[in-house]
Amino acid sequence: MVQQLTPETAPNIIYPDSDGQPMADNTKQFRWIVTIKENLEILFASRDDVFVGGNLLWYPVQGSIKTRQAPDVMVVFGRPKGDRGSYKQWDENNIPPQVVFEILSPGNRTQEMINKSLFYQRYGVEEYYVYDPDTLELSGFLRSQDSFAEIEEIDGWISPRLGIRFQLTPDTLEIYYPDGRKFLTSVELDQLREQEYQRAEQEYQRAEQECLEKEAALQQYQDLLAKLQDKGVDIDNL
């Protein structure tokens, strides 16, 4: 009997979920990453087909564990929300992140940022934004065919994909929702929530006070009618 040989099974490739690098080098960089990521989550909370990731390894090429980047923030249209250890593009209908943000820190080297830009350019990113919170410099790049073109007038720029607006001030970068609301930190969001709660509580107390005053006035009116009836006054003909 002739034994049939089967081809060797290709070994399973493990795509690490971490590159061993910290998410941020300092509190300022971390705060900006979280603020942009969480506000984008809020912006697209009602859309099930928009995935927002923060510091998540993106593997664009199946079989290559070295071809990867971990954008500070990335937005993918056409993919469902949900937890992921990494973003393996071949498992995501081969859809690359369309928008990427990088927040600079003193530890970022020029060559490192050049390599990132070339990576995003090569693998299909449509919009790429880089912000340095120390120098207050914002750069933006828009895909033009197979390469990036720098956005010359970035102050007041509205992202074609996200609809958000970037506004540079002497002190910081401000980002606005399409409806004009400003991106807020988690602390600012909690303060706003507390203010809304206090306002609602005051409105409730005001309405309750008005109700009590009306009840008191009605009771006084009824007491007056009762006194008139006791004195024999025909209140029906008043």
N, CA, C and O of each residue as an XYZ file, in Angstrom:
952
protein
N       0.852     -1.184      0.000
C       0.000      0.000      0.000
C       0.892      1.240      0.000
O       1.854      1.335      0.763
N       0.550      2.183     -0.873
C       1.329      3.406     -0.969
C       0.770      4.443     -0.011
O      -0.423      4.743     -0.053
N       1.608      4.989      0.846
C       1.174      5.998      1.810
C       1.146      7.367      1.137
O       2.117      7.783      0.506
N      -0.004      8.071      1.286
C      -0.141      9.400      0.693
C       0.449     10.445      1.615
O       0.118     10.507      2.799
N       1.316     11.257      1.068
C       1.952     12.304      1.858
C       1.119     13.574      1.795
O       0.585     13.918      0.741
N       1.009     14.250      2.885
C       0.270     15.521      2.947
C       1.266     16.659      3.122
O       2.289     16.489      3.784
N       0.976     17.822      2.534
C       1.903     18.945      2.701
C       1.997     19.374      4.152
O       1.038     19.272      4.918
N       3.153     19.845      4.500
C       3.358     20.294      5.876
C       2.435     21.463      6.200
O       2.229     22.366      5.389
N       1.907     21.418      7.368
C       1.029     22.499      7.815
C       1.871     23.711      8.206
O       2.816     23.599      8.987
N       1.520     24.850      7.661
C       2.259     26.080      7.987
C       2.053     26.431      9.457
O       0.930     26.358      9.956
N       3.104     26.805     10.143
C       2.965     27.133     11.563
C       2.094     28.371     11.760
O       2.091     29.284     10.934
N       1.358     28.383     12.870
C       0.546     29.553     13.191
C       1.448     30.721     13.547
O       2.393     30.581     14.322
N       1.147     31.860     12.979
C       1.921     33.070     13.253
C       1.268     33.824     14.390
O       0.062     34.070     14.365
N       2.043     34.187     15.374
C       1.536     34.960     16.513
C       1.843     36.431     16.280
O       2.997     36.825     16.113
N       0.798     37.223     16.272
C       0.945     38.669     16.102
C       0.828     39.315     17.478
O      -0.273     39.398     18.023
N       1.935     39.770     18.048
C       1.900     40.323     19.412
C       0.920     41.497     19.532
O       0.757     42.293     18.606
N       0.285     41.577     20.679
C      -0.632     42.675     20.956
C       0.075     43.877     21.563
O      -0.550     44.914     21.790
N       1.361     43.751     21.825
C       2.127     44.850     22.404
C       3.488     44.923     21.734
O       4.091     43.907     21.389
N       3.958     46.165     21.558
C       5.304     46.345     21.012
C       6.327     46.648     22.098
O       7.482     46.960     21.809
N       5.886     46.551     23.361
C       6.796     46.786     24.479
C       7.057     48.244     24.777
O       7.824     48.564     25.685
N       6.423     49.145     24.016
C       6.619     50.571     24.225
C       5.477     51.142     25.071
O       4.340     50.684     24.955
N       5.764     52.140     25.923
C       4.694     52.747     26.719
C       3.710     53.483     25.832
O       4.054     53.932     24.739
N       2.487     53.602     26.310
C       1.455     54.325     25.558
C       1.820     55.782     25.389
O       1.550     56.374     24.343
N       2.431     56.369     26.406
C       2.809     57.777     26.352
C       4.071     57.985     27.165
O       4.383     57.207     28.065
N       4.799     59.059     26.831
C       6.043     59.361     27.534
C       5.835     60.290     28.719
O       6.686     60.368     29.605
N       4.712     60.993     28.740
C       4.443     61.919     29.837
C       2.949     62.152     29.978
O       2.162     61.709     29.142
N       2.560     62.849     31.038
C       1.141     63.046     31.320
C       0.451     63.911     30.272
O      -0.722     63.702     29.961
N       1.180     64.878     29.731
C       0.576     65.764     28.732
C       0.217     64.983     27.469
O      -0.884     65.124     26.937
N       1.150     64.160     26.995
C       0.887     63.357     25.809
C      -0.265     62.386     26.060
O      -1.151     62.229     25.219
N      -0.243     61.744     27.211
C      -1.297     60.793     27.552
C      -2.664     61.472     27.586
O      -3.648     60.935     27.077
N      -2.714     62.670     28.196
C      -3.989     63.398     28.298
C      -4.559     63.713     26.916
O      -5.763     63.592     26.687
N      -3.680     64.119     25.999
C      -4.149     64.441     24.652
C      -4.635     63.192     23.916
O      -5.651     63.236     23.222
N      -3.923     62.096     24.061
C      -4.343     60.847     23.415
C      -5.721     60.439     23.902
O      -6.607     60.132     23.104
N      -5.897     60.437     25.216
C      -7.175     60.025     25.798
C      -8.290     60.989     25.399
O      -9.395     60.556     25.074
N      -8.008     62.288     25.422
C      -9.040     63.280     25.093
C      -9.530     63.110     23.660
O     -10.736     63.098     23.413
N      -8.604     62.979     22.715
C      -9.008     62.821     21.316
C      -9.736     61.491     21.112
O     -10.778     61.441     20.459
N      -9.185     60.426     21.669
C      -9.796     59.115     21.478
C     -11.207     59.063     22.075
O     -12.139     58.603     21.416
N     -11.368     59.528     23.306
C     -12.667     59.433     23.966
C     -13.710     60.361     23.333
O     -14.884     60.000     23.250
N     -13.300     61.533     22.893
C     -14.256     62.428     22.235
C     -14.681     61.881     20.881
O     -15.829     62.064     20.477
N     -13.781     61.218     20.177
C     -14.162     60.573     18.920
C     -15.112     59.405     19.187
O     -16.026     59.153     18.401
N     -14.900     58.701     20.283
C     -15.838     57.643     20.681
C     -17.230     58.229     20.899
O     -18.230     57.653     20.470
N     -17.284     59.377     21.570
C     -18.565     60.040     21.815
C     -19.189     60.485     20.495
O     -20.387     60.308     20.273
N     -18.365     61.065     19.623
C     -18.862     61.568     18.345
C     -19.549     60.467     17.541
O     -20.585     60.699     16.918
N     -18.964     59.268     17.558
C     -19.496     58.178     16.741
C     -20.189     57.102     17.578
O     -20.297     55.952     17.151
N     -20.655     57.475     18.762
C     -21.293     56.496     19.654
C     -22.542     55.871     19.027
O     -22.851     54.710     19.295
N     -23.246     56.614     18.212
C     -24.492     56.117     17.624
C     -24.264     55.328     16.340
O     -25.216     54.807     15.759
N     -23.023     55.234     15.894
C     -22.725     54.501     14.669
C     -22.002     53.201     14.998
O     -20.923     53.206     15.592
N     -22.612     52.094     14.602
C     -22.021     50.793     14.891
C     -20.903     50.427     13.928
O     -20.181     49.455     14.148
N     -20.759     51.208     12.857
C     -19.782     50.863     11.822
C     -18.539     51.749     11.867
O     -17.841     51.892     10.864
N     -18.263     52.341     13.024
C     -17.052     53.156     13.181
C     -16.285     52.653     14.396
O     -16.804     52.657     15.513
N     -15.056     52.223     14.173
C     -14.201     51.737     15.258
C     -13.130     52.776     15.554
O     -12.459     53.266     14.645
N     -12.975     53.105     16.828
C     -11.950     54.047     17.274
C     -10.991     53.309     18.196
O     -11.408     52.709     19.187
N      -9.711     53.355     17.867
C      -8.714     52.670     18.677
C      -7.653     53.622     19.191
O      -7.370     54.646     18.570
N      -7.069     53.280     20.328
C      -6.005     54.082     20.912
C      -4.790     53.225     21.218
O      -4.887     52.242     21.952
N      -3.638     53.600     20.654
C      -2.386     52.877     20.882
C      -2.535     51.388     20.581
O      -2.018     50.544     21.313
N      -3.234     51.078     19.515
C      -3.507     49.691     19.126
C      -2.608     49.320     17.953
O      -2.540     50.047     16.962
N      -1.917     48.185     18.068
C      -1.052     47.747     16.976
C      -1.872     47.421     15.729
O      -2.864     46.695     15.790
N      -1.443     47.965     14.619
C      -2.097     47.739     13.321
C      -1.149     46.947     12.434
O      -0.043     47.387     12.119
N      -1.619     45.756     12.039
C      -0.872     44.907     11.117
C      -1.570     44.954      9.755
O      -2.652     44.385      9.608
N      -0.988     45.607      8.773
C      -1.650     45.693      7.466
C      -1.387     44.495      6.557
O      -2.138     44.264      5.610
N      -0.331     43.730      6.835
C       0.079     42.658      5.925
C       0.063     41.324      6.652
O       0.779     41.138      7.636
N      -0.743     40.408      6.177
C      -0.793     39.081      6.783
C       0.533     38.355      6.561
O       1.073     38.334      5.456
N       1.037     37.767      7.633
C       2.283     37.023      7.544
C       3.507     37.805      7.966
O       4.584     37.231      8.132
N       3.356     39.129      8.144
C       4.503     39.957      8.534
C       4.237     40.577      9.901
O       3.417     41.484     10.037
N       4.944     40.070     10.911
C       4.743     40.611     12.251
C       5.551     41.883     12.487
O       5.328     42.594     13.468
N       6.484     42.166     11.589
C       7.302     43.367     11.738
C       6.706     44.571     11.020
O       7.098     45.708     11.283
N       5.768     44.331     10.121
C       5.104     45.425      9.422
C       3.931     45.864     10.281
O       2.845     45.289     10.214
N       4.164     46.889     11.087
C       3.140     47.297     12.061
C       3.435     48.691     12.571
O       4.572     49.162     12.525
N       2.393     49.342     13.058
C       2.497     50.606     13.766
C       1.390     50.649     14.813
O       0.375     49.962     14.695
N       1.601     51.458     15.826
C       0.585     51.641     16.861
C       0.221     53.119     16.919
O       0.771     53.851     17.742
N      -0.695     53.577     16.063
C      -1.090     54.991     16.088
C      -1.634     55.377     17.465
O      -2.284     54.577     18.138
N      -1.356     56.605     17.863
C      -1.905     57.071     19.140
C      -3.427     56.981     19.121
O      -4.043     56.535     20.090
N      -4.024     57.402     18.021
C      -5.474     57.277     17.827
C      -5.714     56.948     16.361
O      -5.086     57.525     15.473
N      -6.631     56.013     16.117
C      -6.995     55.723     14.737
C      -8.504     55.518     14.643
O      -9.144     55.039     15.579
N      -9.052     55.891     13.495
C     -10.488     55.774     13.248
C     -10.676     54.955     11.978
O     -10.063     55.221     10.945
N     -11.549     53.942     12.087
C     -11.809     53.073     10.943
C     -13.299     53.085     10.634
O     -14.106     52.634     11.446
N     -13.664     53.591      9.481
C     -15.043     53.552      9.024
C     -15.293     52.237      8.291
O     -14.475     51.788      7.488
N     -16.432     51.638      8.584
C     -16.777     50.383      7.928
C     -16.451     49.148      8.731
O     -16.581     48.030      8.231
N     -16.020     49.333      9.995
C     -15.736     48.203     10.875
C     -16.508     48.355     12.168
O     -16.683     49.470     12.658
N     -16.978     47.238     12.736
C     -17.797     47.315     13.942
C     -16.984     47.686     15.180
O     -15.772     47.479     15.245
N     -17.689     48.238     16.148
C     -17.057     48.492     17.441
C     -16.740     47.150     18.104
O     -17.205     46.105     17.651
N     -15.966     47.184     19.153
C     -15.642     45.946     19.860
C     -14.193     45.923     20.297
O     -13.363     46.682     19.798
N     -13.901     45.030     21.246
C     -12.549     44.919     21.773
C     -11.661     44.141     20.797
O     -12.098     43.183     20.159
N     -10.411     44.577     20.701
C      -9.430     43.916     19.863
C      -8.078     43.943     20.564
O      -7.746     44.923     21.231
N      -7.310     42.894     20.421
C      -5.946     42.898     20.936
C      -5.017     43.652     20.008
O      -4.041     44.264     20.442
N      -5.339     43.597     18.714
C      -4.624     44.342     17.685
C      -5.563     44.454     16.493
O      -6.607     43.805     16.441
N      -5.172     45.290     15.538
C      -5.993     45.461     14.348
C      -5.307     44.755     13.192
O      -4.388     45.290     12.573
N      -5.777     43.528     12.909
C      -5.235     42.740     11.802
C      -6.098     43.031     10.579
O      -7.250     42.603     10.507
N      -5.547     43.743      9.644
C      -6.336     44.290      8.545
C      -7.031     43.209      7.718
O      -8.152     43.423      7.258
N      -6.400     42.063      7.521
C      -6.987     40.995      6.718
C      -8.217     40.391      7.396
O      -9.057     39.780      6.736
N      -8.320     40.564      8.716
C      -9.512     40.104      9.440
C     -10.591     41.183      9.497
O     -11.662     40.959     10.061
N     -10.317     42.343      8.923
C     -11.223     43.490      8.995
C     -11.666     43.920      7.588
O     -11.751     45.109      7.279
N     -11.946     42.914      6.748
C     -12.341     43.177      5.351
C     -11.292     43.988      4.601
O     -11.592     44.686      3.633
N     -10.053     43.876      5.074
C      -8.916     44.582      4.463
C      -9.126     46.105      4.423
O      -8.669     46.782      3.502
N      -9.819     46.622      5.430
C     -10.059     48.068      5.520
C      -8.998     48.687      6.426
O      -8.912     48.320      7.598
N      -8.194     49.610      5.920
C      -7.190     50.272      6.764
C      -7.821     51.424      7.547
O      -8.882     51.917      7.164
N      -7.194     51.853      8.626
C      -7.651     53.074      9.299
C      -7.619     54.243      8.314
O      -6.631     54.446      7.608
N      -8.709     55.005      8.277
C      -8.741     56.146      7.363
C      -8.155     57.410      7.984
O      -7.636     58.272      7.275
N      -8.241     57.518      9.315
C      -7.740     58.721      9.997
C      -6.833     58.300     11.145
O      -7.171     57.404     11.919
N      -5.676     58.954     11.248
C      -4.706     58.635     12.290
C      -4.226     59.927     12.959
O      -4.017     60.945     12.299
N      -4.057     59.863     14.279
C      -3.500     60.972     15.059
C      -2.233     60.505     15.755
O      -2.161     59.379     16.248
N      -1.237     61.376     15.791
C      -0.033     61.159     16.589
C       0.191     62.398     17.457
O       0.137     63.530     16.976
N       0.442     62.157     18.745
C       0.759     63.241     19.684
C       2.238     63.134     20.022
O       2.694     62.111     20.532
N       2.978     64.189     19.735
C       4.426     64.148     19.926
C       4.804     64.325     21.389
O       4.079     64.931     22.178
N       5.957     63.777     21.718
C       6.575     63.970     23.030
C       8.056     64.241     22.785
O       8.543     64.013     21.678
N       8.781     64.720     23.788
C      10.217     64.975     23.585
C      10.994     63.750     23.133
O      12.067     63.883     22.544
N      10.466     62.547     23.401
C      11.178     61.331     23.040
C      11.041     60.933     21.585
O      11.761     60.051     21.118
N      10.128     61.565     20.858
C       9.955     61.223     19.450
C      11.119     61.742     18.609
O      11.446     62.928     18.650
N      11.739     60.844     17.848
C      12.849     61.222     16.986
C      12.332     61.554     15.590
O      11.298     61.045     15.158
N      13.060     62.403     14.903
C      12.650     62.823     13.564
C      12.511     61.634     12.625
O      11.532     61.538     11.886
N      13.475     60.736     12.649
C      13.433     59.582     11.755
C      12.247     58.685     12.083
O      11.624     58.115     11.187
N      11.941     58.562     13.360
C      10.795     57.755     13.773
C       9.507     58.302     13.168
O       8.685     57.537     12.665
N       9.324     59.627     13.213
C       8.112     60.235     12.688
C       8.072     60.154     11.163
O       7.000     60.015     10.575
N       9.238     60.240     10.523
C       9.290     60.070      9.065
C       8.853     58.656      8.687
O       8.098     58.464      7.735
N       9.331     57.681      9.434
C       8.962     56.289      9.163
C       7.465     56.070      9.356
O       6.831     55.352      8.583
N       6.913     56.687     10.381
C       5.475     56.551     10.605
C       4.691     57.160      9.452
O       3.730     56.569      8.959
N       5.110     58.344      9.031
C       4.420     59.008      7.936
C       4.457     58.162      6.663
O       3.453     58.039      5.961
N       5.620     57.583      6.372
C       5.754     56.733      5.189
C       4.887     55.478      5.312
O       4.307     55.017      4.329
N       4.805     54.936      6.517
C       3.978     53.751      6.757
C       2.511     54.081      6.499
O       1.829     53.360      5.769
N       2.026     55.167      7.095
C       0.616     55.539      6.926
C       0.306     55.875      5.465
O      -0.773     55.574      4.954
N       1.262     56.493      4.826
C       1.095     56.841      3.414
C       1.006     55.574      2.563
O       0.177     55.479      1.658
N       1.862     54.616      2.862
C       1.926     53.391      2.053
C       0.698     52.514      2.237
O       0.226     51.891      1.286
N       0.175     52.465      3.469
C      -0.874     51.495      3.755
C      -2.283     52.081      3.817
O      -3.171     51.479      4.420
N      -2.500     53.238      3.208
C      -3.860     53.658      2.903
C      -4.532     54.671      3.800
O      -5.724     54.929      3.633
N      -3.807     55.265      4.762
C      -4.426     56.295      5.613
C      -4.813     57.500      4.751
O      -4.037     57.936      3.899
N      -6.004     58.027      4.975
C      -6.489     59.167      4.189
C      -6.145     60.506      4.831
O      -5.817     61.468      4.136
N      -6.222     60.567      6.158
C      -5.932     61.800      6.883
C      -4.983     61.485      8.036
O      -5.184     60.524      8.779
N      -3.949     62.307      8.172
C      -2.928     62.076      9.197
C      -2.642     63.402      9.886
O      -2.264     64.382      9.243
N      -2.829     63.419     11.217
C      -2.635     64.644     11.995
C      -1.568     64.419     13.060
O      -1.562     63.392     13.740
N      -0.674     65.382     13.198
C       0.412     65.317     14.175
C       0.368     66.599     15.009
O       0.410     67.707     14.473
N       0.281     66.425     16.331
C       0.232     67.593     17.218
C       1.338     67.512     18.251
O       1.552     66.470     18.871
N       2.042     68.630     18.430
C       3.074     68.753     19.456
C       2.544     69.685     20.537
O       2.506     70.898     20.327
N       2.130     69.154     21.692
C       1.550     70.004     22.740
C       2.564     70.924     23.414
O       2.174     71.857     24.116
N       3.854     70.678     23.212
C       4.875     71.548     23.798
C       5.101     72.798     22.951
O       5.252     73.899     23.481
N       5.124     72.619     21.651
C       5.341     73.769     20.758
C       4.037     74.318     20.192
O       4.029     75.351     19.523
N       2.916     73.610     20.468
C       1.584     74.001     19.965
C       1.530     73.977     18.436
O       0.809     74.764     17.822
N       2.290     73.075     17.834
C       2.307     72.960     16.383
C       1.438     71.790     15.938
O       1.563     70.675     16.444
N       0.567     72.063     14.992
C      -0.301     71.036     14.419
C      -0.006     70.915     12.930
O       0.037     71.912     12.209
N       0.195     69.693     12.484
C       0.392     69.433     11.058
C      -0.666     68.441     10.604
O      -1.065     67.550     11.355
N      -1.110     68.604      9.382
C      -2.097     67.696      8.826
C      -1.731     67.304      7.411
O      -1.169     68.098      6.657
N      -2.057     66.070      7.059
C      -1.727     65.554      5.736
C      -2.950     64.838      5.166
O      -3.646     64.103      5.866
N      -3.183     65.068      3.907
C      -4.339     64.514      3.216
C      -3.859     63.679      2.044
O      -2.960     64.080      1.305
N      -4.472     62.510      1.882
C      -4.054     61.643      0.783
C      -4.403     62.273     -0.560
O      -5.521     62.739     -0.780
N      -3.424     62.273     -1.439
C      -3.610     62.714     -2.810
C      -3.037     61.625     -3.705
O      -1.822     61.520     -3.875
N      -3.925     60.819     -4.273
C      -3.525     59.627     -5.028
C      -2.751     58.685     -4.100
O      -3.335     58.145     -3.160
N      -1.450     58.474     -4.338
C      -0.689     57.510     -3.541
C       0.252     58.158     -2.531
O       1.104     57.477     -1.960
N       0.115     59.443     -2.304
C       1.021     60.122     -1.379
C       0.243     61.133     -0.537
O      -0.938     61.389     -0.773
N       0.942     61.702      0.456
C       0.353     62.711      1.324
C       0.671     64.107      0.803
O       1.769     64.378      0.316
N      -0.315     64.977      0.921
C      -0.107     66.399      0.654
C      -0.389     67.148      1.950
O      -1.431     66.946      2.575
N       0.536     68.011      2.351
C       0.356     68.738      3.605
C      -0.778     69.749      3.475
O      -0.936     70.406      2.446
N      -1.556     69.855      4.539
C      -2.638     70.838      4.595
C      -2.010     72.186      4.941
O      -1.477     72.360      6.037
N      -2.070     73.123      4.029
C      -1.373     74.391      4.221
C      -2.054     75.255      5.281
O      -1.376     75.836      6.130
N      -3.372     75.346      5.244
C      -4.110     76.159      6.220
C      -4.781     75.232      7.222
O      -5.954     74.888      7.078
N      -4.023     74.829      8.243
C      -4.538     73.865      9.213
C      -5.406     74.530     10.272
O      -6.300     73.892     10.827
N      -5.153     75.816     10.561
C      -5.946     76.531     11.563
C      -7.348     76.778     11.007
O      -7.518     77.486     10.014
N      -8.350     76.183     11.661
C      -9.715     76.270     11.173
C     -10.095     75.145     10.230
O     -11.212     75.112      9.714
N      -9.166     74.219     10.002
C      -9.406     73.105      9.092
C     -10.498     72.179      9.613
O     -10.553     71.894     10.810
N     -11.363     71.709      8.725
C     -12.408     70.747      9.064
C     -12.065     69.416      8.399
O     -11.895     69.344      7.182
N     -11.967     68.379      9.200
C     -11.630     67.055      8.683
C     -12.728     66.555      7.747
O     -13.895     66.511      8.137
N     -12.371     66.176      6.517
C     -13.388     65.659      5.591
C     -14.078     64.403      6.110
O     -15.284     64.233      5.927
N     -13.319     63.527      6.754
C     -13.878     62.268      7.242
C     -14.640     62.432      8.556
O     -15.725     61.874      8.721
N     -14.079     63.187      9.481
C     -14.628     63.264     10.834
C     -15.599     64.425     11.016
O     -16.495     64.356     11.856
N     -15.429     65.479     10.243
C     -16.286     66.653     10.394
C     -15.898     67.538     11.559
O     -16.599     68.506     11.853
N     -14.785     67.228     12.238
C     -14.348     68.030     13.377
C     -13.478     69.188     12.892
O     -12.870     69.124     11.823
N     -13.430     70.245     13.699
C     -12.679     71.448     13.315
C     -11.518     71.664     14.280
O     -11.673     71.514     15.492
N     -10.351     72.017     13.732
C      -9.156     72.286     14.526
C      -8.953     73.807     14.624
O      -8.963     74.515     13.617
N      -8.771     74.281     15.841
C      -8.571     75.711     16.063
C      -7.348     75.907     16.956
O      -7.310     75.430     18.090
N      -6.355     76.612     16.432
C      -5.151     76.906     17.213
C      -5.319     78.236     17.929
O      -5.744     79.226     17.333
N      -4.978     78.249     19.220
C      -5.007     79.467     20.022
C      -3.588     79.719     20.527
O      -2.723     78.860     20.360
N      -3.328     80.868     21.137
C      -1.985     81.117     21.672
C      -1.564     80.124     22.753
O      -0.374     79.979     23.036
N      -2.553     79.432     23.365
C      -2.242     78.571     24.504
C      -2.372     77.077     24.225
O      -1.766     76.260     24.918
N      -3.164     76.718     23.208
C      -3.436     75.295     23.032
C      -4.089     75.037     21.680
O      -4.309     75.951     20.885
N      -4.386     73.780     21.450
C      -5.191     73.365     20.305
C      -6.596     73.074     20.807
O      -6.771     72.374     21.805
N      -7.585     73.604     20.126
C      -8.975     73.304     20.437
C      -9.580     72.530     19.276
O      -9.353     72.856     18.111
N     -10.348     71.507     19.605
C     -11.012     70.692     18.592
C     -12.506     70.752     18.862
O     -12.951     70.641     20.004
N     -13.274     70.929     17.793
C     -14.714     71.118     17.933
C     -15.490     70.047     17.176
O     -15.119     69.641     16.075
N     -16.575     69.603     17.796
C     -17.504     68.691     17.140
C     -18.167     69.398     15.955
O     -18.131     70.626     15.871
N     -18.770     68.639     15.044
C     -19.486     69.272     13.931
C     -20.589     70.233     14.383
O     -20.916     71.174     13.660
N     -21.166     70.008     15.571
C     -22.229     70.894     16.058
C     -21.696     72.081     16.856
O     -22.482     72.860     17.397
N     -20.377     72.230     16.937
C     -19.788     73.393     17.595
C     -19.336     73.174     19.021
O     -18.666     74.036     19.588
N     -19.683     72.041     19.622
C     -19.204     71.754     20.975
C     -17.712     71.462     20.945
O     -17.195     70.919     19.969
N     -17.021     71.829     22.030
C     -15.575     71.634     22.098
C     -15.235     70.272     22.699
O     -15.924     69.792     23.599
N     -14.170     69.657     22.194
C     -13.641     68.445     22.820
C     -13.227     68.794     24.250
O     -12.538     69.789     24.475
N     -13.646     67.980     25.205
C     -13.339     68.219     26.607
C     -12.597     67.031     27.197
O     -12.740     65.898     26.736
N     -11.804     67.308     28.221
C     -11.157     66.221     28.950
C     -12.193     65.520     29.814
O     -13.312     66.008     29.971
N     -11.819     64.379     30.372
C     -12.753     63.641     31.226
C     -13.144     64.465     32.446
O     -14.289     64.404     32.896
N     -12.199     65.235     32.985
C     -12.508     66.091     34.136
C     -13.495     67.184     33.737
O     -14.449     67.462     34.464
N     -13.262     67.802     32.576
C     -14.172     68.851     32.102
C     -15.558     68.281     31.799
O     -16.571     68.931     32.057
N     -15.597     67.077     31.254
C     -16.888     66.438     30.988
C     -17.642     66.165     32.285
O     -18.860     66.332     32.351
N     -16.906     65.740     33.324
C     -17.550     65.487     34.612
C     -18.040     66.792     35.233
O     -19.120     66.831     35.824
N     -17.255     67.855     35.104
C     -17.691     69.159     35.617
C     -18.941     69.630     34.894
O     -19.851     70.180     35.516
N     -18.992     69.419     33.587
C     -20.173     69.797     32.814
C     -21.377     68.976     33.243
O     -22.485     69.500     33.362
N     -21.157     67.682     33.476
C     -22.242     66.823     33.942
C     -22.766     67.292     35.296
O     -23.973     67.299     35.535
N     -21.838     67.687     36.187
C     -22.230     68.167     37.505
C     -23.012     69.471     37.396
O     -23.995     69.670     38.109
N     -22.577     70.357     36.506
C     -23.294     71.613     36.299
C     -24.708     71.357     35.788
O     -25.663     71.996     36.229
N     -24.831     70.411     34.848
C     -26.152     70.074     34.314
C     -27.030     69.470     35.410
O     -28.230     69.736     35.477
N     -26.416     68.654     36.264
C     -27.175     68.062     37.367
C     -27.655     69.134     38.329
O     -28.812     69.128     38.748
N     -26.758     70.063     38.680
C     -27.136     71.139     39.588
C     -28.238     72.004     38.988
O     -29.166     72.415     39.684
N     -28.123     72.283     37.665
C     -29.139     73.089     36.997
C     -30.495     72.369     36.999
O     -31.535     72.984     37.232
N     -30.462     71.067     36.738
C     -31.696     70.286     36.746
C     -32.293     70.220     38.147
O     -33.510     70.274     38.324
N     -31.405     70.101     39.145
C     -31.880     70.050     40.527
C     -32.519     71.369     40.928
O     -33.563     71.382     41.581
N     -31.898     72.482     40.542
C     -32.471     73.796     40.844
C     -33.816     73.995     40.143
O     -34.743     74.561     40.722
N     -33.919     73.534     38.909
C     -35.173     73.646     38.172
C     -36.261     72.804     38.834
O     -37.418     73.217     38.911
N     -35.876     71.618     39.310
C     -36.839     70.767     39.997
C     -37.322     71.419     41.290
O     -38.515     71.408     41.592
N     -36.384     71.986     42.050
C     -36.756     72.640     43.305
C     -37.637     73.864     43.051
O     -38.570     74.132     43.807
N     -37.329     74.613     41.968
C     -38.157     75.768     41.625
C     -39.579     75.331     41.273
O     -40.553     75.939     41.716
N     -39.685     74.256     40.463
C     -41.004     73.756     40.079
C     -41.756     73.224     41.289
O     -42.968     73.405     41.408
N     -41.023     72.562     42.192
C     -41.657     72.035     43.397
C     -42.148     73.171     44.283
O     -43.229     73.076     44.866
N     -41.356     74.260     44.394
C     -41.764     75.409     45.186
C     -43.013     76.069     44.608
O     -43.918     76.461     45.345
N     -43.052     76.187     43.280
C     -44.233     76.761     42.628
C     -45.464     75.909     42.893
O     -46.556     76.431     43.118
N     -45.280     74.591     42.864
C     -46.397     73.685     43.134
C     -46.902     73.852     44.563
O     -48.109     73.867     44.805
N     -45.963     73.977     45.516
C     -46.354     74.167     46.919
C     -47.080     75.485     47.116
O     -48.049     75.563     47.872
N     -46.609     76.517     46.435
C     -47.257     77.828     46.550
C     -48.666     77.788     45.973
O     -49.582     78.393     46.530
N     -48.847     77.082     44.864
C     -50.180     76.958     44.278
C     -51.104     76.171     45.195
O     -52.271     76.526     45.359
N     -50.582     75.098     45.797
C     -51.379     74.307     46.726
C     -51.775     75.134     47.946
O     -52.896     75.028     48.443
N     -50.818     75.977     48.433
C     -51.114     76.828     49.592
C     -52.192     77.865     49.243
O     -53.088     78.136     50.043
N     -52.088     78.442     48.033
C     -53.080     79.433     47.614
C     -54.453     78.794     47.466
O     -55.462     79.391     47.840
N     -54.494     77.569     46.915
C     -55.765     76.864     46.768
C     -56.365     76.547     48.118
O     -57.577     76.652     48.312
N     -55.509     76.158     49.057
C     -55.991     75.837     50.394
C     -56.563     77.087     51.067
O     -57.598     77.021     51.730
N     -55.878     78.234     50.893
C     -56.391     79.493     51.466
C     -57.746     79.848     50.870
O     -58.644     80.304     51.578
N     -57.891     79.633     49.552
C     -59.156     79.920     48.882
C     -60.267     79.024     49.428
O     -61.378     79.484     49.693
N     -59.953     77.742     49.590
C     -60.951     76.814     50.111
C     -61.317     77.148     51.561
O     -62.476     77.024     51.957
N     -60.327     77.568     52.345
C     -60.599     77.965     53.740
C     -61.506     79.186     53.769
O     -62.409     79.269     54.602
N     -61.272     80.137     52.863
C     -62.101     81.334     52.797
C     -63.544     80.982     52.441
O     -64.483     81.505     53.043
N     -63.716     80.096     51.462
C     -65.064     79.676     51.084
C     -65.773     78.991     52.240
O     -66.971     79.177     52.450
N     -65.015     78.196     52.989
C     -65.622     77.501     54.132
C     -66.088     78.498     55.187
O     -67.156     78.327     55.774
N     -65.288     79.545     55.432
C     -65.671     80.562     56.413
C     -66.928     81.318     55.969
O     -67.797     81.625     56.785
N     -67.013     81.612     54.672
C     -68.194     82.313     54.155
C     -69.439     81.452     54.282
O     -70.525     81.934     54.607
N     -69.250     80.139     54.013
C     -70.396     79.236     54.160
C     -70.854     79.173     55.609
O     -72.053     79.123     55.882
N     -69.898     79.174     56.543
C     -70.238     79.147     57.964
C     -71.036     80.385     58.373
O     -71.860     80.330     59.287
N     -70.784     81.497     57.689
C     -71.495     82.736     57.996
C     -72.801     82.860     57.226
O     -73.480     83.883     57.313
N     -73.161     81.803     56.460
C     -74.419     81.800     55.744
C     -74.363     82.484     54.392
O     -75.410     82.765     53.808
N     -73.180     82.760     53.878
C     -73.076     83.429     52.591
C     -73.278     82.386     51.490
O     -72.698     81.300     51.528
N     -74.126     82.747     50.496
C     -74.368     81.871     49.367
C     -73.222     82.049     48.377
O     -73.214     82.969     47.559
N     -72.267     81.152     48.476
C     -71.057     81.312     47.640
C     -71.337     81.036     46.180
O     -70.563     81.459     45.322
N     -72.451     80.319     45.859
C     -72.752     80.036     44.460
C     -73.164     81.268     43.699
O     -73.085     81.287     42.471
N     -73.599     82.293     44.392
C     -74.042     83.525     43.725
C     -73.040     84.642     43.864
O     -73.342     85.802     43.583
N     -71.820     84.284     44.308
C     -70.791     85.323     44.427
C     -70.282     85.745     43.039
O     -69.412     86.610     42.937
